[in-house]
């Protein structure tokens, strides 16, 4: 029951899904509970991934079938995911880009990252991240091809490849940033930071729970994607994690809550890129 409370607290904190009334009273709140809820970040990926994948499949079935249909479905499913999370991770990406791009000095970079306004570096990073996601999802949608049919029949797309990619990427990209919490010190303002509950080191038990969430999603995804493609895609996400960790160590000597959001975005994009490159 305590694990369910932690999971619902993660849902309340990292999505716009309402947890109110008696349910909120039952879940409760404490800094320790919020810290323990980190184990269920990949579980949030299950929700966001399932909703975006379902939206993609629904739009693919309802929209007129043309060459651009998979791309349009990718755009609108991405919008659905942003609305569901409140652009929580995208905000972190923008803040990190503004901070690291705005100053080479560590303390000044951290100060810029606290500013809620979006600067030039943040805006550019957001645009490039969204364009990269949509381009890769559109590419994956074209890779799977159309369903075989009679000549002159309308084009029909099988969207399970992209839907599975969305699901797996959202889960994996929320599991990997937890390793930053485990390996790096928190360097943000713990009193005011969005990552206040994450300022302490994450426990090995929480990492184990997160790994179960992640491996379960990858195992479920293997029915629609070959194992080798999942391995390559996940490996690209790991490489992205290592690169982000090295960047934060060198520039900030630690991580902030914004760093976790930025890492999630980069790992998600890397997963799609690895998946695309794994196909002949």
Phi, psi and omega in degrees: 000325179294323178295322177296319177298316179297319179296314180295328176293322176295320177299316181296323187276326189247006174223173175264010177291124185288125171242094189228179173062220183297326180296317178296321178297321180291321180296314180077183180201140169198155177304325179294319178295319181294325176294319180292334181293346178302332179299338185256014175303316177297333175296326173296324176298325175300316182292307183297318180296318180294319181293314180293321178295317178297320177297318180299312181296320180295315180293323179297328180281329186266330183285153174302138185277106175223180179299328185270358183302313178300325180291317178297317178297324178294318179298310185288328176290327176294319175301318179300317179296320179295319178295323182292325182262352184070026180056033184300313183281326177298322177298319178296320178299315181297317181295318179295317179297319178296317182292308182288328178279336185275339181202141175274349180274131186302307184296322179292322178297317178296324178294318179295323182294336178283340182290128183286345180285148180261124179265190183297316182295320179295317180296318179296317180298318179297315181298313181296321179295314181293318179297319180297315178302309185294321179296316181291320177294322176296321178296315179298323178296328179277334180296321184288342176075182181265158176291132179303136182205175182289158179297141180071004176281154179297148182289133176238133182253140173265107189268012186292331179297308181292319180299318178292322178298318178299313181298308184294320182293320180294326179285309183299320183288346175264344177276317187296319180300341178297335178291334174294319178298322183288326190255342184240152175281152176278128185243006179278180176281098186298336182284333185236355186287148172297337182263020181311314180292348181259006184296330178277161178294141178283145184278154175302327179296320178294321177297323178296316178298317179297321179295323178296315176304313185291312181295326177297319179293318179294321178295319178294326181287341185292347178286336181252340181236141176300147182302323183295323179292322177294321179296315180296314181298315180294324178297321177296321177295321178295318178299318177298319178299313181298321179294317179294319178298318178296320179297314181291324178295317183287320186267326187241347185059029179165198182229160171234175177299324177297325179297324179294317178297318179296320180295321177301315181296315182293320179293325178295314179296318180298325178297313179297320180295314178299321179295317180295319182288341182282349179268143178292000000 
